[in-house]
Amino acid sequence: MHVIVLGAGIIGVSTAWHLLNHGHEVTLVDRQDGAGLETSYANAGQISVSYCEPWANKGAPMKALKWMFSSTSPLLLRPRLDPDQWRWCLAFLRECNDKAFARNVAQLSALGTYSHRALKTIVAQTGIAYHRLEKGIAHFYCDQAAFDAAAADARSMEAYGIERRVVSGDELVNIEPALASFGSRITGATYTDTDETGDAHEFTHNLAWHCQQRGANLVFGHEIEGLEVTDDAARSVHLRERATRRASQLHGDAVVVACGSYTPGLLKPLGIHVPIYPGKGYSVTLPLLRQSKAPFVSMIDDERKIAFTRLGDTLRVAGTIELGGFDLSLHTSLARARCEMLLKRTEEVFPGVADTRTPEEGGTPSYWCGLRPATPTNVPIIGRVLGIDGLWINAGHGTLGWTHGAGSGKALAELISGIMPEMPGFRFFGH
């Protein structure tokens, strides 16, 4: 079967790879000139199977209201005259209860475990290098009440097969000596040595190359203008080459929409509405000045809700969610404030380790933002569109696209091939 995969981020490329494993012919399409150049480009770099809780919980609404008045808050809602935004927010509020949280975290943990196995298999098969570190992830707290709650959460997560080690501030510094100068401010932490890190862009780019070597047709630099449905079947895609503006059409036996936050816009003309809304996230990549003092364990700073991850000779600092549409600007006062917060916090936690000077000060920080495609539940939409033969979706992974990418691609490829993935409790779209 010839399958057209739309979107060459980690989700789309992983889907293409696993479709090839099942003997399908694959055409992979993206508007960029290469793979992994949008939301997969400069994320936090964490494969955080053990930190998979959905955003929606019973305490989220009050926190969101409090954070609305700070330009550097972890979650910022920028209200717009956008019905899709308000529908998403209302659906999110309906998930802010214990029953929904338990249902959603069970699915996310199941997908995470499945995906981590799939990632390890790909790495074993291909030998892809992507600054991989298998040193674990630590989530540290500077507030006693927050740490006490985290310790209780760690106990409750055992029901989902997730084990987090609860450690004191001193124990965390023993695990990661790079925190020594900041250690006195840390009340405690949770630590998982089974999680890992790596550069999602490098992985995605290299996996796309391996797909091409196995016969996949890579159609890059082409905008996706729409899907064509004939006789209740999706068999073709309308494209336009960005450089020449020349229109073209692709024909296949099935179409996979893996376009992240842009997935709803492609499906809406077909009368299909999926609850995915963009959450703008920021990162900065900094050259390391003192590599011997840089962390190997990836960190989540609970106070600021940001992550620190070593990628080769750089430090990636990423975080914050901004619900404000499809704005990708890095030059507004709000964007500058959020980026500068990342720099300031880096210097507080790891003083002198990375070059945190702003460009005005002679530094070379590499700022980036991307649109995380979030569902109200944080559970991605993986499966078939009922009523339209051959149309499939793999999108809505929020902040866990890198964590869940390999498994999401494998699961959808299995579904397309008539196989039910071995992921007990996960609800596949259209099944």
C-alpha positions as CSV (number, residue, x, y, z in Angstrom):
1,M,0.0,0.0,0.0
2,H,1.2,3.5,-0.8
3,V,0.9,5.8,2.2
4,I,1.4,9.5,2.1
5,V,2.6,10.9,5.5
6,L,2.0,14.6,5.9
7,G,4.5,16.2,8.3
8,A,8.2,15.4,8.8
9,G,8.5,16.0,12.6
10,I,9.4,13.3,15.0
11,I,5.8,11.9,14.7
12,G,5.6,11.8,10.9
13,V,9.1,10.5,10.4
14,S,8.6,7.7,13.0
15,T,5.3,6.8,11.3
16,A,7.1,6.6,7.9
17,W,9.9,4.4,9.4
18,H,7.5,1.9,10.8
19,L,5.3,1.8,7.7
20,L,8.4,0.8,5.8
21,N,9.0,-1.9,8.4
22,H,5.5,-3.3,7.4
23,G,6.4,-3.3,3.7
24,H,4.4,-0.2,2.7
25,E,5.5,2.3,0.1
26,V,5.9,5.7,1.7
27,T,5.9,9.4,0.6
28,L,6.9,11.8,3.3
29,V,5.8,15.5,2.8
30,D,6.8,18.7,4.7
31,R,6.8,22.4,3.9
32,Q,10.3,22.8,5.3
33,D,13.4,21.9,3.4
34,G,14.3,19.0,5.8
35,A,12.9,16.9,8.6
36,G,12.4,18.0,12.2
37,L,12.6,21.8,11.5
38,E,9.5,23.0,13.3
39,T,8.2,21.8,16.7
40,S,10.8,18.9,16.8
41,Y,13.7,21.4,16.3
42,A,14.7,22.7,19.7
43,N,12.6,21.2,22.4
44,A,13.7,20.3,25.9
45,G,15.4,17.1,24.7
46,Q,13.8,14.9,27.4
47,I,12.5,11.3,26.9
48,S,10.4,11.7,30.1
49,V,8.5,8.5,30.3
50,S,8.3,8.9,34.1
51,Y,7.1,12.5,34.0
52,C,3.9,12.2,31.9
53,E,1.2,13.8,33.9
54,P,-1.4,15.8,31.9
55,W,-1.7,19.5,32.4
56,A,-5.3,19.2,33.4
57,N,-5.7,18.4,37.1
58,K,-7.9,19.7,39.9
59,G,-5.4,22.4,40.9
60,A,-4.8,23.7,37.3
61,P,-7.6,26.3,37.0
62,M,-6.5,28.3,40.1
63,K,-2.9,28.2,39.0
64,A,-3.7,29.3,35.5
65,L,-5.7,32.3,36.9
66,K,-2.8,33.3,39.1
67,W,-0.3,33.0,36.3
68,M,-2.3,35.1,33.8
69,F,-0.8,38.3,35.3
70,S,2.8,37.4,34.9
71,S,4.8,37.6,31.6
72,T,7.1,34.9,32.8
73,S,4.5,32.5,34.2
74,P,4.8,28.7,33.3
75,L,1.4,28.8,31.6
76,L,0.0,31.9,30.1
77,L,-3.5,32.2,28.4
78,R,-3.7,35.1,25.9
79,P,-7.4,35.4,25.3
80,R,-8.4,35.8,21.6
81,L,-11.5,36.2,19.6
82,D,-11.0,32.6,18.6
83,P,-13.8,30.0,19.0
84,D,-11.3,27.2,18.8
85,Q,-9.3,28.6,21.7
86,W,-12.4,28.9,24.0
87,R,-13.7,25.4,23.0
88,W,-10.3,24.0,23.9
89,C,-10.2,25.8,27.2
90,L,-13.7,24.6,28.2
91,A,-12.8,21.0,27.3
92,F,-9.6,21.4,29.3
93,L,-11.6,22.6,32.4
94,R,-13.8,19.4,32.1
95,E,-10.6,17.3,32.4
96,C,-9.6,19.1,35.7
97,N,-10.8,16.4,38.1
98,D,-9.4,13.3,39.7
99,K,-11.3,10.8,37.6
100,A,-10.2,12.3,34.3
101,F,-6.6,12.8,35.5
102,A,-6.4,9.1,36.4
103,R,-7.8,8.1,33.0
104,N,-5.5,10.4,31.1
105,V,-2.3,9.6,33.0
106,A,-2.9,5.8,32.5
107,Q,-3.0,6.3,28.8
108,L,0.1,8.5,28.7
109,S,2.1,6.2,30.9
110,A,1.1,3.2,28.7
111,L,2.1,5.1,25.5
112,G,5.4,6.2,27.2
113,T,6.5,2.7,28.1
114,Y,5.5,1.4,24.6
115,S,7.3,4.3,22.9
116,H,10.5,4.0,24.9
117,R,10.8,0.4,23.8
118,A,10.2,1.5,20.2
119,L,12.9,4.2,20.4
120,K,15.5,1.7,21.7
121,T,14.7,-0.6,18.9
122,I,15.2,2.1,16.3
123,V,18.5,3.1,17.8
124,A,19.6,-0.5,17.8
125,Q,18.6,-0.9,14.2
126,T,20.1,2.3,12.8
127,G,22.9,3.4,15.2
128,I,21.6,6.9,15.0
129,A,23.7,9.4,17.0
130,Y,21.8,12.3,18.6
131,H,23.7,13.4,21.7
132,R,22.0,10.6,23.7
133,L,22.5,10.5,27.4
134,E,21.0,7.7,29.6
135,K,21.6,9.5,32.9
136,G,18.0,10.0,34.0
137,I,15.8,13.1,34.8
138,A,15.4,14.9,38.1
139,H,12.6,17.2,39.1
140,F,13.8,19.5,41.9
141,Y,11.8,21.7,44.3
142,C,12.7,24.8,46.3
143,D,9.4,24.9,48.3
144,Q,8.6,22.4,51.1
145,A,4.9,22.1,50.4
146,A,5.6,21.5,46.7
147,F,8.1,18.8,47.5
148,D,5.8,17.1,50.0
149,A,3.1,17.0,47.2
150,A,5.6,15.6,44.8
151,A,6.5,12.8,47.2
152,A,2.9,11.9,47.5
153,D,2.5,12.0,43.7
154,A,5.5,9.7,43.4
155,R,3.7,7.1,45.6
156,S,0.5,7.4,43.6
157,M,2.3,7.0,40.3
158,E,3.4,3.6,41.3
159,A,-0.1,2.3,40.4
160,Y,0.8,3.1,36.7
161,G,4.1,1.3,36.9
162,I,6.1,4.5,37.2
163,E,8.8,4.5,39.9
164,R,10.3,7.8,41.0
165,R,12.9,7.9,43.7
166,V,12.3,10.7,46.3
167,V,15.5,12.2,47.4
168,S,16.7,15.1,49.6
169,G,18.5,18.1,48.2
170,D,21.9,16.7,49.4
171,E,21.1,13.3,47.8
172,L,20.3,15.1,44.5
173,V,23.7,17.0,44.6
174,N,25.4,13.6,45.0
175,I,23.5,12.3,41.9
176,E,24.3,15.5,40.0
177,P,27.3,17.5,41.4
178,A,26.7,20.3,38.9
179,L,24.0,21.5,41.3
180,A,26.4,22.0,44.1
181,S,26.3,25.8,44.2
182,F,22.5,25.8,44.0
183,G,22.0,22.8,46.3
184,S,21.3,24.8,49.5
185,R,18.1,26.2,47.9
186,I,16.8,22.7,46.9
187,T,14.3,21.2,49.4
188,G,14.1,17.9,47.7
189,A,13.6,16.1,44.4
190,T,12.3,13.1,42.5
191,Y,14.7,11.2,40.3
192,T,14.2,8.5,37.6
193,D,17.3,6.8,36.2
194,T,15.4,5.1,33.5
195,D,14.6,8.3,31.6
196,E,17.0,9.7,29.0
197,T,17.8,12.7,26.8
198,G,18.9,13.5,23.3
199,D,18.5,16.0,20.4
200,A,15.1,15.4,18.8
201,H,16.0,17.3,15.6
202,E,19.2,15.3,15.1
203,F,17.3,12.0,15.6
204,T,14.4,13.0,13.3
205,H,16.8,14.3,10.6
206,N,18.8,11.1,10.6
207,L,15.8,8.8,10.7
208,A,14.4,10.6,7.7
209,W,17.7,9.9,5.9
210,H,17.4,6.2,6.8
211,C,13.8,6.2,5.5
212,Q,15.0,7.6,2.2
213,Q,17.8,4.9,2.0
214,R,15.0,2.3,2.3
215,G,13.0,3.8,-0.5
216,A,10.8,6.4,1.0
217,N,10.1,9.4,-1.3
218,L,10.9,12.6,0.6
219,V,8.9,15.6,-0.8
220,F,10.3,18.6,1.1
221,G,9.8,22.3,0.5
222,H,6.1,21.8,-0.4
223,E,3.1,23.4,1.3
224,I,0.1,21.1,1.9
225,E,-2.9,23.0,0.5
226,G,-5.5,20.4,1.2
227,L,-6.8,16.8,1.1
228,E,-9.1,15.5,-1.6
229,V,-11.8,13.1,-0.6
230,T,-13.6,11.2,-3.4
231,D,-16.3,8.6,-2.8
232,D,-15.7,8.8,1.0
233,A,-12.0,7.9,0.5
234,A,-8.8,10.0,1.0
235,R,-6.6,9.2,-1.9
236,S,-4.8,12.5,-2.9
237,V,-3.1,15.6,-1.5
238,H,-2.8,19.0,-3.1
239,L,0.7,20.6,-2.8
240,R,2.4,23.8,-3.8
241,E,6.2,24.0,-4.0
242,R,7.4,26.9,-1.9
243,A,10.2,28.0,-4.1
244,T,8.4,28.1,-7.5
245,R,4.7,28.2,-6.3
246,R,4.1,25.3,-8.8
247,A,1.0,23.3,-7.9
248,S,1.1,19.4,-7.8
249,Q,-0.9,16.5,-6.6
250,L,0.1,13.3,-4.9
251,H,-2.0,10.1,-5.1
252,G,-1.9,7.2,-2.7
253,D,-3.9,4.5,-1.0
254,A,-3.9,6.2,2.4
255,V,-3.0,9.5,4.0
256,V,-1.6,10.2,7.5
257,V,-2.0,13.7,8.9
258,A,0.9,14.3,11.3
259,C,1.1,18.1,11.1
260,G,1.1,18.9,14.8
261,S,-0.8,22.1,15.6
262,Y,-1.7,22.5,11.9
263,T,-3.6,19.3,11.8
264,P,-7.0,20.8,12.6
265,G,-6.7,23.3,9.8
266,L,-6.2,20.5,7.2
267,L,-9.1,18.4,8.5
268,K,-11.7,21.2,9.1
269,P,-12.6,21.6,5.4
270,L,-13.5,17.9,5.4
271,G,-15.9,18.5,8.4
272,I,-13.6,16.8,10.8
273,H,-12.9,18.7,14.1
274,V,-10.1,17.5,16.4
275,P,-9.4,19.3,19.7
276,I,-5.8,20.3,19.1
277,Y,-4.6,23.8,20.0
278,P,-1.1,25.3,19.8
279,G,0.8,25.9,23.0
280,K,3.8,28.1,22.2
281,G,7.0,27.0,24.0
282,Y,10.4,28.6,24.2
283,S,13.9,27.4,24.4
284,V,17.4,28.8,24.4
285,T,20.5,26.8,23.5
286,L,23.7,28.0,25.1
287,P,27.4,27.2,24.5
288,L,29.0,25.6,27.5
289,L,31.9,27.5,29.1
290,R,32.8,24.9,31.7
291,Q,32.0,21.5,30.4
292,S,33.3,19.7,33.5
293,K,30.8,21.6,35.6
294,A,27.8,21.1,33.3
295,P,25.1,18.6,34.3
296,F,24.7,15.2,32.7
297,V,21.4,14.5,34.5
298,S,18.5,16.5,32.9
299,M,16.7,18.7,35.3
300,I,13.1,20.0,35.7
301,D,12.9,23.2,37.8
302,D,9.5,23.0,39.5
303,E,9.5,26.7,40.5
304,R,9.9,28.0,36.9
305,K,8.6,24.8,35.1
306,I,11.6,24.8,32.8
307,A,14.0,22.0,31.8
308,F,17.8,21.9,31.6
309,T,19.4,19.4,29.2
310,R,22.9,18.9,28.1
311,L,23.2,18.3,24.4
312,G,26.9,17.8,23.4
313,D,28.8,21.0,24.1
314,T,25.6,23.0,24.6
315,L,22.9,23.4,27.3
316,R,19.3,23.4,26.2
317,V,16.9,25.4,28.5
318,A,13.3,25.1,27.6
319,G,9.8,25.7,29.1
320,T,6.7,27.7,29.4
321,I,3.4,27.3,27.6
322,E,1.6,30.2,26.0
323,L,-1.9,29.7,24.6
324,G,-2.3,32.5,22.1
325,G,-2.8,31.1,18.6
326,F,-0.2,30.6,16.0
327,D,2.1,33.4,16.9
328,L,5.8,32.4,16.4
329,S,7.3,35.7,17.0
330,L,10.5,36.0,19.1
331,H,10.7,39.8,19.0
332,T,7.7,40.9,21.1
333,S,8.2,42.2,24.6
334,L,6.5,39.2,26.0
335,A,8.7,36.8,24.0
336,R,11.8,38.7,25.1
337,A,10.8,38.5,28.7
338,R,10.2,34.8,28.6
339,C,13.5,34.1,26.8
340,E,15.4,36.4,29.3
341,M,13.8,34.5,32.2
342,L,15.4,31.3,30.8
343,L,18.8,33.0,30.7
344,K,18.5,34.4,34.2
345,R,17.4,31.1,35.8
346,T,20.2,29.2,34.1
347,E,22.8,31.5,35.7
348,E,21.1,31.1,39.1
349,V,21.1,27.3,38.9
350,F,24.4,26.7,37.1
351,P,26.4,29.9,37.6
352,G,29.3,30.3,35.1
353,V,28.6,27.0,33.4
354,A,27.1,28.3,30.1
355,D,27.3,31.6,28.2
356,T,24.1,33.3,29.5
357,R,25.0,36.8,28.1
358,T,22.3,38.4,25.9
359,P,23.2,39.4,22.3
360,E,23.5,43.0,23.5
361,E,26.1,41.8,26.0
362,G,28.1,39.9,23.4
363,G,26.6,36.5,24.0
364,T,25.4,34.0,21.4
365,P,22.2,32.5,22.8
366,S,20.1,30.6,20.2
367,Y,16.5,31.4,20.9
368,W,13.7,29.3,19.5
369,C,10.0,28.9,19.9
370,G,7.6,26.2,18.6
371,L,3.9,25.3,18.7
372,R,3.2,22.3,20.9
373,P,0.0,20.6,19.6
374,A,-2.0,20.0,22.7
375,T,-5.3,18.2,23.3
376,P,-7.3,19.1,26.5
377,T,-6.4,15.7,27.9
378,N,-2.7,15.7,26.6
379,V,-3.5,12.3,25.2
380,P,-2.6,12.4,21.5
381,I,-5.0,11.5,18.7
382,I,-3.8,8.3,17.0
383,G,-6.0,6.4,14.7
384,R,-8.4,6.4,11.8
385,V,-11.1,8.9,10.7
386,L,-14.4,7.1,10.6
387,G,-16.4,7.7,7.5
388,I,-13.4,8.5,5.3
389,D,-11.5,5.4,4.1
390,G,-7.7,5.7,4.2
391,L,-7.5,8.8,6.4
392,W,-5.5,8.6,9.5
393,I,-4.3,11.0,12.3
394,N,-1.2,11.1,14.4
395,A,-1.1,14.4,16.2
396,G,-1.8,16.2,19.5
397,H,1.3,15.2,21.5
398,G,1.7,18.5,23.4
399,T,5.0,18.6,25.3
400,L,5.6,14.8,25.0
401,G,6.1,14.5,21.2
402,W,9.8,13.5,21.6
403,T,8.9,11.1,24.5
404,H,6.0,9.5,22.6
405,G,7.1,9.9,19.0
406,A,8.7,6.5,18.3
407,G,5.8,4.6,19.8
408,S,3.1,6.8,18.2
409,G,4.6,6.1,14.8
410,K,4.9,2.4,15.5
411,A,1.3,2.2,16.8
412,L,-0.2,3.9,13.8
413,A,1.8,1.9,11.3
414,E,0.5,-1.3,13.0
415,L,-3.1,0.0,12.9
416,I,-2.8,0.8,9.2
417,S,-1.4,-2.7,8.7
418,G,-4.4,-4.3,10.5
419,I,-2.6,-5.0,13.8
420,M,-3.8,-3.8,17.2
421,P,-0.8,-2.4,19.1
422,E,0.0,-4.1,22.4
423,M,-0.8,-1.0,24.5
424,P,-3.5,-2.0,27.1
425,G,-5.8,0.8,28.1
426,F,-4.9,3.2,25.3
427,R,-7.9,4.5,23.4
428,F,-7.1,4.8,19.7
429,F,-9.1,7.3,17.7
430,G,-11.8,5.7,15.6
431,H,-11.4,2.2,17.3
